[in-house]
Amino acid sequence: MPVTTVRNIPEEHYDLLRREARRQRTSVNSEILDAIRNKAEELKRRRRAARAMARIDKLRAEVARKY
């Protein structure tokens, strides 16, 4: 599994992560991984939506040519 170091996290963001970690009884690392996982899932959804919209646009163009 890849390992990375995150530097220069704004203190206010780190404090939010730390508080959420405490509330969830997890580590700051777990909170950061969760945020990364959520962002990756969001990007996947956006890519799927963009592909679907491209297919819809293609079908609309085909229908418009026929009629």
Secondary structure, DSSP 8 states (H G I E B T S, - for coil): ----------HHHHHHHHHHHHHHTS-HHHHHHHHHHHHHHHHHHHHHHHHHHHHHHHHHHHHHHH-
